[in-house]
Amino acid sequence: MPTLQEFQFYFAYLLIGYIMSQTPIKILLVEDSPVAMAILQKVLQSSPEIKIVGTACNGKEALNLIPQLDPHVICTDFHMAQMDGLELTRQVMAKYPRPILVISNSVQANDPETIFKLMQAGAIEIFPKPITGLPSDYDRIRESLITKIKVLAGVKVFTKPLSKIVPSKAETVPTLSTKISVPKSFKVTAPIKIVTIGASTGGPQALQKVLSPLPKDFPVPIICTQHISEGFLPGFVDWLASECHLKVTIATEGELPLPGTIYFAPDGRHLELNSLGKFIHKTLGTVDGHCPSVTVMFQSVAKFYGNTTLGILLTGMGKDGAAGMKTIEQAGGITIAQDEASSVVFGMPKEAIALGGAQYILPVKEIAPSLLKFLI
């Protein structure tokens, strides 16, 4: 017999599905290749939940169409004459903020610089075009592309004012020597020995905001799981390393996590700690729909470090990490969830809050300063 909460969730799911079926997702498709445009139109129009309301062959043309078309999602190529996908993203997020999906040959796993420039500009997701460009290969990625667009249609975005590009790292490297008083609202029952962070949709941008302000003498290890398309993790780690004062790496099996280092779960493997506190990789199938799973990582870290664990759950769709955060809270550790206003998708943090696992709910920009207060 389903519980009332399960019934309410199921009813809400059906209601959202019904509303979406009655209100197609309006897409503005921006693509300079006539062949790719024709193929993408065919792929997207195969879904009754998607309606292409307009097309453009470059960013400048697309920007002029947005006010009259009012699309829910913009799908754009990267390399285009007059205005490319990066500049279009910057202009859209400053003037007409809405979810942007970049569909391009230039967002392959071997080109992380382009990918994360786009994300910094405000693009929510990237989708590599099939290398061959054949219609049959587009057919194979059809369901994945349509699903991604459906997800983005429900994403909340924020205005990003146009500004000059500035160096990613501060000229003056922060240190822990600065005196920071701990507010009475922060309760520390045991010294923090480990920080663990989980994120999904919108996570790369959120992680950058949380991790880049941390000082080079950060006194404990940081262990992370980020849901990301297979093959893109090394590029993401390299990009994040360029943004942070700390070392950023993919966790190696058998390695002991060290202070001042940020570790990430590898592609397709759950990241856990063994009885000695060393990393182990496990293939257990998906947990909460994901491998690696945030919940698996949280629970393993909490088992070893107990009340000296600090867990952070950032933006993301679904519920991965919620049960794991509750485990950290029950072990006596400290838990922080990103708030709704600053989340791209308020799914994972919301589920953790509903379970009673989140002790503190903070805007993403306040998480790093609060983290430092807990550690001093």
C-alpha positions as CSV (number, residue, x, y, z in Angstrom):
1,M,0.0,0.0,0.0
2,P,1.6,3.3,-1.1
3,T,2.2,6.0,1.6
4,L,0.5,9.4,1.3
5,Q,3.8,10.9,0.4
6,E,4.4,8.3,-2.4
7,F,0.8,8.9,-3.7
8,Q,1.3,12.7,-3.7
9,F,4.6,12.3,-5.6
10,Y,3.1,10.0,-8.1
11,F,0.1,12.3,-8.6
12,A,2.5,15.3,-9.1
13,Y,4.5,13.3,-11.6
14,L,1.3,12.5,-13.6
15,L,0.2,16.1,-13.4
16,I,3.5,17.4,-14.7
17,G,3.4,14.8,-17.5
18,Y,-0.1,15.9,-18.4
19,I,0.8,19.6,-18.5
20,M,3.9,18.9,-20.6
21,S,1.8,16.8,-23.0
22,Q,-0.6,19.7,-23.4
23,T,2.1,22.4,-23.7
24,P,4.9,21.4,-26.1
25,I,8.4,22.5,-25.3
26,K,9.2,25.4,-27.6
27,I,12.6,25.1,-29.1
28,L,14.7,27.7,-31.0
29,L,17.2,25.7,-33.1
30,V,20.4,27.5,-34.1
31,E,22.6,25.7,-36.7
32,D,24.7,26.9,-39.6
33,S,24.8,23.6,-41.5
34,P,21.7,23.0,-43.6
35,V,22.3,19.2,-43.5
36,A,22.7,19.2,-39.7
37,M,19.7,21.5,-39.3
38,A,17.5,19.2,-41.4
39,I,18.6,16.1,-39.4
40,L,18.1,17.8,-36.0
41,Q,14.6,19.1,-37.1
42,K,13.6,15.5,-38.0
43,V,15.0,14.1,-34.8
44,L,13.3,16.7,-32.5
45,Q,10.0,16.7,-34.3
46,S,9.7,13.0,-33.8
47,S,8.7,13.9,-30.2
48,P,5.1,15.1,-29.7
49,E,6.3,17.0,-26.6
50,I,8.7,19.2,-28.6
51,K,7.8,22.0,-31.0
52,I,10.5,23.8,-33.0
53,V,9.1,27.4,-33.1
54,G,12.0,28.9,-35.0
55,T,15.4,28.3,-36.6
56,A,18.5,30.5,-37.2
57,C,21.8,30.0,-39.0
58,N,23.9,32.1,-36.5
59,G,23.8,33.6,-33.1
60,K,23.0,37.1,-34.3
61,E,19.9,36.0,-36.1
62,A,18.8,33.8,-33.1
63,L,19.2,36.7,-30.7
64,N,16.8,38.8,-32.7
65,L,14.2,36.0,-32.8
66,I,14.1,35.3,-29.1
67,P,11.7,38.1,-28.0
68,Q,9.0,37.2,-30.5
69,L,9.4,33.4,-30.3
70,D,9.9,33.2,-26.5
71,P,11.4,29.6,-26.7
72,H,11.6,27.4,-23.6
73,V,15.0,26.0,-24.6
74,I,17.6,27.2,-27.1
75,C,19.6,24.5,-28.9
76,T,22.7,25.9,-30.6
77,D,25.8,25.0,-32.5
78,F,29.2,26.4,-31.4
79,H,31.1,27.4,-34.6
80,M,28.9,29.9,-36.6
81,A,29.6,33.1,-38.6
82,Q,28.8,36.6,-37.2
83,M,28.0,35.3,-33.7
84,D,29.2,31.9,-32.4
85,G,27.5,29.8,-29.7
86,L,29.7,31.1,-26.9
87,E,28.8,34.8,-27.6
88,L,25.2,33.8,-28.2
89,T,25.1,32.1,-24.8
90,R,26.6,35.2,-23.1
91,Q,24.1,37.5,-24.8
92,V,21.1,35.3,-24.1
93,M,22.0,34.9,-20.4
94,A,22.4,38.7,-20.0
95,K,19.2,39.7,-21.9
96,Y,16.8,36.8,-22.2
97,P,17.9,34.1,-19.7
98,R,16.7,30.6,-20.5
99,P,18.2,27.1,-20.7
100,I,20.7,26.6,-23.4
101,L,21.8,23.3,-24.8
102,V,24.9,23.4,-27.0
103,I,24.8,20.7,-29.8
104,S,28.1,20.7,-31.6
105,N,31.2,18.8,-32.9
106,S,33.2,21.1,-30.7
107,V,31.9,19.8,-27.4
108,Q,33.6,16.4,-27.5
109,A,35.4,14.9,-24.5
110,N,38.8,15.9,-25.9
111,D,38.0,19.6,-25.9
112,P,37.3,20.5,-22.3
113,E,38.3,24.2,-22.7
114,T,35.4,24.9,-25.0
115,I,32.9,22.9,-22.9
116,F,33.6,24.8,-19.7
117,K,33.9,28.2,-21.3
118,L,30.3,27.6,-22.5
119,M,29.2,26.5,-19.0
120,Q,30.9,29.5,-17.4
121,A,28.9,31.7,-19.9
122,G,25.7,30.1,-18.8
123,A,25.0,27.0,-21.0
124,I,23.3,24.4,-18.9
125,E,24.3,21.3,-20.9
126,I,26.3,20.2,-23.9
127,F,25.6,17.4,-26.4
128,P,28.2,16.2,-28.8
129,K,27.1,15.7,-32.4
130,P,27.8,12.3,-33.9
131,I,31.3,12.5,-35.4
132,T,30.1,10.9,-38.6
133,G,27.2,13.3,-39.1
134,L,25.2,10.4,-40.6
135,P,21.4,10.4,-40.0
136,S,21.6,6.8,-38.7
137,D,24.0,7.9,-35.9
138,Y,21.6,10.8,-35.0
139,D,18.8,8.2,-34.7
140,R,20.9,6.3,-32.2
141,I,21.2,9.4,-29.9
142,R,17.6,10.6,-30.5
143,E,16.1,9.4,-27.2
144,S,19.1,10.8,-25.2
145,L,18.8,14.2,-26.9
146,I,15.1,14.4,-26.4
147,T,15.4,13.4,-22.8
148,K,18.0,16.1,-22.2
149,I,15.8,18.8,-23.7
150,K,12.8,17.7,-21.6
151,V,15.0,18.0,-18.5
152,L,16.3,21.4,-19.5
153,A,12.7,22.7,-20.1
154,G,12.2,22.5,-16.3
155,V,15.5,24.1,-15.4
156,K,15.6,27.5,-13.7
157,V,18.2,29.9,-14.9
158,F,19.6,33.2,-13.7
159,T,20.6,36.4,-15.4
160,K,24.4,36.7,-16.0
161,P,25.4,40.3,-16.7
162,L,27.9,40.8,-19.4
163,S,31.4,41.4,-18.0
164,K,35.0,41.4,-19.0
165,I,36.8,38.1,-18.7
166,V,38.9,38.1,-15.5
167,P,41.6,35.6,-14.4
168,S,39.9,32.6,-12.8
169,K,42.2,32.5,-9.7
170,A,42.5,35.4,-7.4
171,E,45.8,37.3,-7.5
172,T,46.1,37.0,-3.8
173,V,45.9,33.4,-2.7
174,P,43.7,33.1,0.4
175,T,45.0,31.2,3.4
176,L,43.5,29.9,6.7
177,S,45.5,32.4,8.7
178,T,42.6,35.0,8.4
179,K,40.7,35.2,11.6
180,I,37.1,34.0,11.1
181,S,34.7,33.8,14.0
182,V,32.1,30.9,14.0
183,P,28.5,32.3,14.3
184,K,26.4,30.8,17.1
185,S,24.1,29.3,14.5
186,F,27.0,26.9,13.4
187,K,27.4,24.0,15.8
188,V,30.5,22.0,15.6
189,T,30.5,18.8,17.8
190,A,33.7,17.3,16.5
191,P,36.7,18.5,14.5
192,I,36.0,18.1,10.8
193,K,38.4,15.6,9.1
194,I,36.8,15.2,5.7
195,V,34.6,17.1,3.3
196,T,32.5,15.2,0.8
197,I,30.4,16.8,-2.0
198,G,27.8,15.5,-4.5
199,A,26.4,17.3,-7.5
200,S,24.5,16.7,-10.8
201,T,22.8,19.0,-13.3
202,G,24.4,22.5,-12.9
203,G,27.1,20.9,-10.7
204,P,30.2,22.0,-12.6
205,Q,29.3,25.7,-12.1
206,A,28.3,25.1,-8.5
207,L,31.4,23.2,-7.7
208,Q,33.6,25.9,-9.2
209,K,31.8,28.5,-6.9
210,V,32.3,26.3,-3.8
211,L,35.9,25.1,-4.4
212,S,37.7,28.0,-6.1
213,P,37.7,30.3,-3.0
214,L,39.2,27.6,-0.8
215,P,42.8,28.3,0.3
216,K,45.9,26.4,-0.7
217,D,46.5,25.3,2.9
218,F,43.0,23.7,3.2
219,P,43.5,21.3,6.1
220,V,41.4,18.2,5.1
221,P,40.7,16.1,1.9
222,I,37.6,16.8,-0.2
223,I,35.9,13.9,-1.9
224,C,33.4,14.6,-4.7
225,T,31.0,12.8,-7.0
226,Q,29.7,14.7,-10.1
227,H,27.2,13.1,-12.5
228,I,28.8,13.8,-15.9
229,S,28.6,12.2,-19.3
230,E,31.1,9.4,-19.8
231,G,34.5,10.6,-21.1
232,F,34.1,14.2,-19.9
233,L,35.4,13.7,-16.4
234,P,39.2,14.2,-17.2
235,G,38.4,17.4,-19.0
236,F,36.2,18.6,-16.2
237,V,38.9,17.9,-13.6
238,D,41.6,19.7,-15.7
239,W,39.2,22.8,-16.0
240,L,38.4,22.8,-12.3
241,A,42.1,22.5,-11.4
242,S,42.7,25.7,-13.4
243,E,40.0,27.4,-11.3
244,C,41.2,26.2,-7.9
245,H,44.1,26.8,-5.5
246,L,43.9,23.1,-4.5
247,K,45.1,20.0,-6.3
248,V,42.2,18.4,-8.3
249,T,42.4,14.8,-9.4
250,I,40.5,11.6,-10.0
251,A,40.7,9.2,-7.0
252,T,43.1,6.3,-7.5
253,E,42.2,3.0,-6.0
254,G,44.3,2.2,-2.9
255,E,45.2,5.8,-2.4
256,L,44.8,7.5,1.0
257,P,43.0,10.9,0.7
258,L,45.3,13.7,1.7
259,P,44.6,17.3,3.0
260,G,44.5,20.1,0.4
261,T,43.4,17.7,-2.4
262,I,40.0,17.4,-4.2
263,Y,39.2,13.9,-5.4
264,F,36.5,12.8,-7.8
265,A,34.8,9.5,-8.3
266,P,35.9,7.9,-11.6
267,D,33.7,7.3,-14.6
268,G,31.3,4.3,-14.1
269,R,32.6,3.3,-10.7
270,H,31.2,4.0,-7.2
271,L,33.8,5.6,-4.9
272,E,34.1,4.3,-1.4
273,L,36.6,4.0,1.4
274,N,37.9,0.7,2.8
275,S,38.5,-0.2,6.5
276,L,41.8,1.7,6.3
277,G,40.3,4.8,4.8
278,K,41.8,4.2,1.4
279,F,39.9,4.6,-1.9
280,I,38.2,1.6,-3.5
281,H,36.2,1.6,-6.8
282,K,33.2,-0.6,-7.0
283,T,30.7,-1.6,-9.8
284,L,27.4,-2.3,-8.1
285,G,25.1,-1.2,-10.8
286,T,23.3,2.1,-10.4
287,V,22.2,3.4,-7.1
288,D,19.5,6.1,-7.2
289,G,19.8,5.9,-10.9
290,H,23.6,6.7,-11.0
291,C,27.0,5.1,-11.1
292,P,29.0,6.7,-9.5
293,S,26.4,7.5,-6.9
294,V,26.6,10.3,-4.4
295,T,24.7,8.3,-1.8
296,V,27.2,5.4,-2.0
297,M,30.1,7.9,-1.5
298,F,28.4,9.7,1.4
299,Q,27.5,6.5,3.2
300,S,31.0,5.1,2.9
301,V,32.7,8.3,4.1
302,A,30.3,8.6,7.0
303,K,31.0,4.9,8.0
304,F,34.7,5.6,8.2
305,Y,34.8,9.2,9.5
306,G,31.5,9.4,11.5
307,N,30.9,12.7,13.2
308,T,34.0,14.3,11.7
309,T,32.4,14.2,8.3
310,L,31.0,17.3,6.5
311,G,28.7,16.6,3.6
312,I,27.5,19.0,0.9
313,L,24.8,18.3,-1.6
314,L,24.6,20.7,-4.6
315,T,22.2,21.2,-7.5
316,G,20.9,18.2,-9.4
317,M,17.9,16.3,-10.7
318,G,16.6,13.3,-8.9
319,K,17.3,12.0,-5.4
320,D,20.8,10.7,-5.4
321,G,22.7,11.8,-2.3
322,A,19.6,12.4,-0.2
323,A,19.8,9.1,1.7
324,G,23.6,9.4,2.0
325,M,23.3,12.9,3.5
326,K,20.8,11.5,6.0
327,T,23.4,8.9,6.9
328,I,26.0,11.6,7.6
329,E,23.5,13.5,9.7
330,Q,22.7,10.4,11.7
331,A,26.4,9.7,12.2
332,G,26.7,13.2,13.9
333,G,28.4,14.9,11.0
334,I,27.6,18.3,9.5
335,T,25.4,18.5,6.4
336,I,24.8,21.5,4.0
337,A,22.3,21.6,1.1
338,Q,22.3,24.2,-1.6
339,D,19.2,26.3,-1.5
340,E,16.4,26.4,-4.1
341,A,17.1,30.0,-5.2
342,S,20.7,29.3,-6.3
343,S,20.1,25.7,-7.6
344,V,19.9,25.1,-11.3
345,V,17.7,22.0,-10.5
346,F,16.4,21.8,-6.9
347,G,16.0,18.1,-6.9
348,M,18.7,16.4,-4.9
349,P,18.9,19.1,-2.2
350,K,15.1,19.2,-1.9
351,E,15.0,15.4,-1.4
352,A,17.7,15.6,1.3
353,I,15.8,18.4,3.1
354,A,12.6,16.4,2.9
355,L,14.4,13.4,4.6
356,G,15.6,15.6,7.4
357,G,19.3,15.1,6.3
358,A,20.2,18.8,5.7
359,Q,21.1,20.7,8.8
360,Y,22.0,23.9,6.9
361,I,20.4,25.2,3.7
362,L,22.6,27.9,2.0
363,P,23.0,29.8,-1.2
364,V,25.9,28.4,-3.2
365,K,28.0,31.5,-2.8
366,E,27.8,31.2,1.0
367,I,28.9,27.5,1.2
368,A,32.7,28.1,0.9
369,P,32.8,30.8,3.6
370,S,30.6,28.7,5.9
371,L,32.9,25.7,5.2
372,L,35.9,27.6,6.3
373,K,34.1,28.7,9.5
374,F,33.3,25.1,10.4
375,L,37.0,24.2,10.0
376,I,38.5,26.9,12.1
